[in-house]
Amino acid sequence: MNRQPPRCPACGSSATLPFENEENAAAGSFVEILLGAFIFFLFLFLAFLLFLLSRAGIPVAVILIMAVFLFWRRKKEKRRQAKSRAHDFVCLDCSRNFKA
């Protein structure tokens, strides 16, 4: 999807770039990501042990699968909504910020 940049509403120039703000940037260090993955797999292993040791393993597995699926759908919807929101741009000619 190769779209043309929006025109500046103040001067009409097409020399605009997306405005990147440090507050909006994804902040995550390698250690945090590694720790999150470790905890995720630890919970999966504990759930697997629970299923092996209990008679209620199949109903719990179905509920867990449904919860993961609903979480994935909600995350996908949030991504779709984030793409449709107006983004900040900066004009290179007049140095004004605007949303488009």
NUKE-590235 format. One record per residue: residue number from 1; x, y, z of N, C-alpha, C, O in turn. Coordinates in pm, 1 decimal. Example, Ala and Ser with C-alpha at 12.3 -4.5 7.8 and 13.67 -1.06 7.14 Angstrom:
BEGIN
{atom 1,{1319.0,-569.0,780.0},{1230.0,-450.0,780.0},{1320.0,-330.0,780.0},{1423.6,-331.9,846.5}},
{atom 2,{1285.0,-225.0,708.0},{1367.0,-106.0,714.0},{1290.0,3.0,787.0},{1340.9,113.8,803.9}},
REM end
This chain:
BEGIN
{atom 1,{83.4,-115.3,0.0},{0.0,0.0,0.0},{89.4,123.6,0.0},{133.5,167.7,106.1}},
{atom 2,{116.1,178.6,-115.0},{205.0,292.6,-128.9},{121.5,417.0,-153.4},{88.3,448.2,-267.8}},
{atom 3,{87.2,488.7,-46.2},{1.2,606.5,-58.2},{85.9,731.8,-62.7},{197.9,735.1,-11.8}},
{atom 4,{30.7,834.9,-124.5},{95.6,965.6,-127.5},{80.7,1031.2,9.8},{-21.1,1012.2,76.3}},
{atom 5,{180.7,1107.9,52.9},{166.0,1176.9,182.1},{57.6,1283.9,172.4},{37.3,1341.8,65.7}},
{atom 6,{-11.8,1310.4,282.4},{-118.3,1411.6,277.9},{-59.6,1551.9,261.1},{54.5,1577.8,299.5}},
{atom 7,{-138.2,1640.0,204.3},{-96.0,1779.7,186.2},{-114.4,1855.9,316.6},{-205.9,1828.3,394.1}},
{atom 8,{-26.1,1951.6,339.0},{-33.4,2036.5,458.3},{-154.9,2127.6,445.6},{-170.4,2193.7,342.9}},
{atom 9,{-241.3,2133.3,546.2},{-358.7,2220.2,537.3},{-323.7,2369.1,544.6},{-403.0,2452.7,501.4}},
{atom 10,{-205.8,2403.6,598.7},{-168.1,2544.4,612.6},{-108.3,2600.7,483.8},{-149.2,2707.2,437.4}},
{atom 11,{-10.2,2528.1,425.6},{58.6,2583.7,308.7},{31.6,2505.7,180.6},{67.1,2552.7,72.4}},
{atom 12,{-30.2,2387.9,189.5},{-63.0,2309.0,70.9},{51.7,2227.9,15.8},{40.0,2170.5,-92.4}},
{atom 13,{162.4,2221.6,87.6},{279.9,2148.2,40.7},{258.4,1998.1,57.7},{190.8,1953.7,150.4}},
{atom 14,{316.8,1921.7,-32.8},{309.6,1775.7,-20.2},{435.8,1719.2,43.6},{451.4,1597.4,51.2}},
{atom 15,{526.0,1805.3,89.6},{648.8,1762.1,155.8},{618.8,1740.8,304.1},{656.8,1821.8,388.7}},
{atom 16,{550.8,1631.8,333.9},{514.0,1600.8,472.0},{566.8,1464.5,509.5},{583.6,1377.1,424.5}},
{atom 17,{592.7,1447.4,637.3},{641.1,1319.3,690.3},{561.3,1283.7,814.6},{511.4,1372.4,883.9}},
{atom 18,{548.8,1153.2,843.7},{482.6,1114.5,969.3},{563.3,1166.1,1087.6},{686.1,1157.4,1089.5}},
{atom 19,{492.7,1219.6,1185.8},{556.7,1273.2,1304.8},{575.6,1159.9,1404.1},{479.0,1094.5,1443.5}},
{atom 20,{699.7,1136.6,1444.6},{728.8,1030.6,1540.0},{757.6,1092.4,1675.2},{846.3,1176.4,1689.9}},
{atom 21,{682.1,1049.7,1771.6},{694.4,1099.9,1907.1},{754.8,990.7,1993.4},{718.1,874.0,1979.5}},
{atom 22,{846.8,1026.2,2082.1},{909.7,926.0,2167.7},{809.8,863.3,2263.6},{827.6,748.7,2304.9}},
{atom 23,{704.3,937.3,2300.0},{603.5,883.2,2390.5},{523.5,772.9,2323.3},{478.6,679.5,2389.8}},
{atom 24,{505.1,782.9,2190.8},{426.4,683.5,2118.2},{509.6,564.7,2074.7},{454.2,463.1,2032.5}},
{atom 25,{640.6,574.8,2083.8},{727.4,466.4,2039.0},{714.6,347.7,2133.7},{695.6,364.0,2254.2}},
{atom 26,{725.1,229.7,2077.3},{716.6,109.2,2158.9},{845.3,94.6,2239.2},{954.0,81.3,2183.1}},
{atom 27,{831.2,97.1,2370.8},{947.5,86.3,2458.2},{948.8,-53.0,2519.5},{859.8,-87.9,2597.1}},
{atom 28,{1047.9,-131.1,2485.5},{1060.3,-264.2,2541.7},{1201.4,-314.7,2524.5},{1250.8,-327.4,2412.4}},
{atom 29,{1265.7,-343.2,2635.0},{1402.5,-390.5,2625.8},{1402.4,-540.7,2598.6},{1300.9,-608.8,2612.9}},
{atom 30,{1517.2,-588.6,2559.7},{1532.9,-730.3,2528.4},{1505.2,-816.3,2650.6},{1445.4,-923.3,2639.1}},
{atom 31,{1548.1,-770.4,2767.1},{1529.0,-847.5,2890.0},{1380.3,-860.3,2922.9},{1335.1,-966.9,2964.7}},
{atom 32,{1303.8,-752.2,2904.2},{1160.2,-758.0,2931.3},{1090.8,-856.0,2836.9},{1003.1,-931.5,2879.2}},
{atom 33,{1128.9,-855.1,2711.7},{1069.8,-946.7,2614.6},{1105.8,-1090.9,2648.0},{1020.6,-1179.5,2641.3}},
{atom 34,{1231.2,-1114.5,2683.7},{1275.4,-1248.6,2719.5},{1204.8,-1298.4,2844.9},{1164.2,-1414.4,2851.3}},
{atom 35,{1190.1,-1212.4,2943.6},{1121.5,-1250.2,3067.3},{973.6,-1277.9,3041.0},{917.0,-1371.5,3097.5}},
{atom 36,{911.4,-1197.3,2956.2},{771.0,-1220.7,2921.2},{751.6,-1354.1,2850.5},{656.0,-1426.0,2879.5}},
{atom 37,{840.8,-1387.8,2758.7},{832.0,-1516.9,2688.6},{853.5,-1632.4,2786.9},{784.7,-1734.2,2778.6}},
{atom 38,{948.2,-1617.2,2879.3},{974.2,-1721.8,2977.6},{851.8,-1745.5,3065.8},{814.1,-1860.1,3090.3}},
{atom 39,{790.2,-1638.3,3113.0},{671.0,-1652.1,3198.0},{556.1,-1714.7,3119.9},{483.0,-1798.4,3172.9}},
{atom 40,{540.0,-1674.1,2992.9},{434.4,-1731.6,2909.2},{451.6,-1883.4,2895.8},{355.5,-1958.2,2913.1}},
{atom 41,{573.2,-1928.7,2865.1},{595.6,-2072.1,2849.2},{588.9,-2145.7,2982.6},{553.5,-2263.5,2986.1}},
{atom 42,{622.0,-2078.7,3091.3},{607.9,-2139.6,3222.9},{460.4,-2164.2,3254.3},{425.2,-2270.0,3306.6}},
{atom 43,{374.0,-2067.5,3222.7},{230.4,-2087.0,3243.7},{174.9,-2197.0,3153.9},{88.1,-2273.2,3196.5}},
{atom 44,{223.1,-2206.3,3031.6},{179.9,-2315.6,2944.8},{218.3,-2451.0,3002.6},{138.7,-2544.9,3000.3}},
{atom 45,{339.5,-2460.9,3054.1},{385.3,-2586.4,3113.9},{302.8,-2620.3,3237.7},{266.9,-2736.3,3258.2}},
{atom 46,{272.5,-2520.3,3320.4},{191.3,-2545.8,3439.2},{49.5,-2587.8,3402.5},{-9.0,-2673.2,3469.2}},
{atom 47,{-5.9,-2529.2,3298.0},{-138.6,-2569.4,3251.3},{-135.1,-2712.4,3199.7},{-228.3,-2789.3,3223.0}},
{atom 48,{-28.6,-2748.4,3130.0},{-13.7,-2885.8,3080.0},{-8.7,-2984.5,3196.2},{-71.1,-3090.4,3190.1}},
{atom 49,{64.6,-2951.1,3301.4},{70.0,-3038.4,3419.3},{-66.7,-3048.8,3485.9},{-104.8,-3156.4,3531.9}},
{atom 50,{-139.9,-2939.8,3491.6},{-274.1,-2942.3,3549.1},{-364.0,-3037.0,3470.6},{-441.4,-3112.4,3529.7}},
{atom 51,{-354.5,-3033.7,3339.5},{-436.7,-3121.5,3256.6},{-400.7,-3268.2,3278.0},{-488.5,-3354.5,3278.0}},
{atom 52,{-273.5,-3296.2,3296.0},{-231.2,-3434.0,3316.6},{-276.6,-3488.3,3451.4},{-305.1,-3607.4,3464.0}},
{atom 53,{-283.5,-3403.4,3550.5},{-312.0,-3448.9,3686.1},{-458.4,-3440.7,3726.2},{-493.9,-3483.7,3835.9}},
{atom 54,{-544.2,-3386.8,3640.6},{-683.8,-3373.0,3680.8},{-776.8,-3440.0,3580.4},{-742.6,-3460.4,3464.0}},
{atom 55,{-897.1,-3473.7,3630.5},{-998.5,-3531.5,3541.1},{-1073.0,-3421.4,3465.6},{-1141.1,-3449.9,3367.0}},
{atom 56,{-1061.4,-3298.3,3509.6},{-1131.5,-3187.2,3446.8},{-1045.2,-3120.8,3340.3},{-1067.6,-3005.2,3304.5}},
{atom 57,{-948.6,-3193.0,3291.2},{-854.4,-3136.3,3194.2},{-918.2,-3093.7,3063.5},{-885.9,-2986.7,3011.8}},
{atom 58,{-1007.4,-3173.8,3008.9},{-1066.9,-3142.4,2878.8},{-1158.3,-3019.1,2887.0},{-1145.5,-2930.5,2802.5}},
{atom 59,{-1249.6,-3009.1,2984.4},{-1329.8,-2886.4,2991.5},{-1245.5,-2760.6,3015.1},{-1273.0,-2655.3,2957.5}},
{atom 60,{-1144.3,-2771.9,3098.7},{-1057.2,-2657.4,3123.4},{-980.9,-2622.1,2996.2},{-961.3,-2504.1,2967.2}},
{atom 61,{-937.9,-2721.1,2920.7},{-866.5,-2696.4,2795.4},{-956.6,-2623.9,2695.5},{-911.1,-2533.3,2625.8}},
{atom 62,{-1082.5,-2662.7,2688.2},{-1175.6,-2596.6,2595.5},{-1196.5,-2451.6,2636.6},{-1196.4,-2362.5,2551.6}},
{atom 63,{-1214.5,-2427.0,2766.4},{-1232.0,-2289.5,2814.2},{-1106.0,-2207.9,2787.9},{-1114.6,-2091.9,2747.6}},
{atom 64,{-989.4,-2267.6,2810.2},{-863.5,-2197.1,2787.2},{-844.8,-2163.9,2639.3},{-800.6,-2054.0,2605.8}},
{atom 65,{-877.4,-2256.3,2552.1},{-865.6,-2232.3,2407.9},{-961.2,-2121.3,2364.9},{-925.2,-2036.1,2283.7}},
{atom 66,{-1082.8,-2122.1,2419.0},{-1178.7,-2016.3,2384.9},{-1129.7,-1879.7,2434.2},{-1144.5,-1779.7,2364.0}},
{atom 67,{-1071.9,-1875.4,2553.8},{-1021.6,-1749.2,2608.5},{-906.4,-1695.4,2523.9},{-900.3,-1575.4,2496.8}},
{atom 68,{-815.8,-1782.3,2482.4},{-703.7,-1739.7,2398.3},{-754.4,-1690.0,2263.5},{-704.5,-1589.9,2212.1}},
{atom 69,{-852.0,-1757.7,2205.8},{-907.0,-1715.6,2077.5},{-973.8,-1578.9,2088.5},{-954.7,-1493.8,2001.6}},
{atom 70,{-1052.3,-1556.8,2194.8},{-1118.3,-1427.3,2212.8},{-1017.0,-1315.8,2238.2},{-1034.9,-1204.0,2189.9}},
{atom 71,{-911.3,-1345.1,2313.1},{-806.3,-1246.9,2335.5},{-738.5,-1210.8,2203.5},{-709.9,-1093.6,2179.2}},
{atom 72,{-712.8,-1308.7,2119.2},{-649.9,-1285.2,1988.6},{-740.0,-1200.3,1899.5},{-691.7,-1110.4,1830.6}},
{atom 73,{-871.9,-1228.2,1899.9},{-964.5,-1148.9,1818.8},{-970.2,-1004.5,1865.3},{-973.1,-912.7,1783.3}},
{atom 74,{-971.8,-983.8,1997.4},{-975.8,-847.7,2050.7},{-848.8,-772.2,2013.8},{-855.2,-654.3,1978.9}},
{atom 75,{-734.8,-837.6,2020.8},{-608.4,-774.6,1984.6},{-606.6,-738.2,1836.1},{-556.2,-632.5,1798.2}},
{atom 76,{-661.7,-825.9,1752.9},{-668.3,-799.8,1609.2},{-759.1,-680.2,1580.3},{-726.9,-597.9,1494.6}},
{atom 77,{-871.3,-669.7,1650.3},{-962.1,-556.1,1632.2},{-896.0,-424.9,1675.4},{-912.9,-322.6,1609.1}},
{atom 78,{-821.8,-427.2,1784.7},{-753.3,-306.6,1830.6},{-650.4,-260.7,1728.5},{-635.0,-140.8,1705.6}},
{atom 79,{-579.1,-356.1,1666.3},{-482.2,-320.4,1562.4},{-552.3,-257.7,1443.4},{-502.6,-160.8,1385.9}},
{atom 80,{-666.5,-311.7,1406.0},{-742.2,-258.8,1292.1},{-791.0,-117.3,1322.3},{-787.6,-31.0,1234.5}},
{atom 81,{-836.2,-92.3,1444.4},{-882.0,40.7,1482.4},{-765.3,138.8,1489.1},{-781.6,256.0,1455.1}},
{atom 82,{-648.5,92.9,1532.1},{-532.4,181.1,1540.9},{-487.6,226.3,1402.7},{-439.6,338.5,1387.0}},
{atom 83,{-502.7,140.7,1302.6},{-463.6,177.7,1167.2},{-556.9,283.4,1109.4},{-514.2,366.8,1029.5}},
{atom 84,{-683.4,280.7,1149.1},{-780.0,373.0,1091.2},{-778.8,510.2,1159.7},{-839.3,604.2,1108.1}},
{atom 85,{-712.1,523.7,1273.6},{-705.8,651.5,1343.1},{-618.8,751.2,1268.0},{-530.3,712.0,1191.9}},
{atom 86,{-643.7,878.9,1289.1},{-564.0,984.1,1226.6},{-423.2,984.1,1285.9},{-404.9,966.8,1406.4}},
{atom 87,{-326.0,1003.7,1200.2},{-186.8,1006.2,1242.9},{-133.3,1148.7,1239.0},{-183.1,1233.0,1164.4}},
{atom 88,{-31.6,1174.2,1320.1},{32.3,1304.9,1321.1},{133.1,1314.0,1207.8},{208.0,1219.7,1182.3}},
{atom 89,{134.3,1429.1,1139.6},{229.9,1456.2,1033.5},{295.0,1590.3,1059.8},{239.9,1673.7,1131.7}},
{atom 90,{412.5,1611.5,1001.7},{482.1,1738.6,1010.4},{514.7,1784.6,868.7},{557.5,1705.5,784.7}},
{atom 91,{493.8,1913.0,843.6},{523.1,1971.6,712.9},{669.7,2015.3,711.9},{715.3,2082.5,804.4}},
{atom 92,{742.5,1977.6,608.3},{883.6,2014.0,599.0},{903.4,2158.3,553.4},{1009.9,2216.0,575.2}},
{atom 93,{802.7,2216.1,491.0},{816.4,2352.5,442.2},{783.3,2456.9,550.0},{860.2,2550.5,571.9}},
{atom 94,{668.5,2440.2,617.1},{628.1,2541.2,716.2},{644.0,2492.8,860.1},{615.0,2568.2,952.9}},
{atom 95,{689.1,2369.5,881.3},{717.2,2311.3,1013.6},{595.4,2305.2,1104.7},{608.9,2314.1,1226.7}},
{atom 96,{477.3,2290.3,1047.3},{356.2,2277.7,1128.3},{320.0,2130.4,1144.3},{345.7,2048.4,1056.2}},
{atom 97,{259.4,2098.6,1259.2},{209.5,1963.2,1284.1},{60.9,1960.4,1254.9},{-10.6,2056.1,1284.4}},
{atom 98,{13.5,1849.0,1196.2},{-128.7,1835.8,1168.8},{-164.1,1687.8,1167.3},{-77.1,1601.7,1154.5}},
{atom 99,{-292.5,1659.9,1180.6},{-341.6,1522.5,1178.0},{-405.3,1494.4,1043.8},{-477.9,1578.0,990.0}},
{atom 100,{-378.5,1377.5,989.8},{-438.3,1338.2,862.3},{-464.7,1188.9,863.5},{-515.1,1134.3,765.3}},
REM end
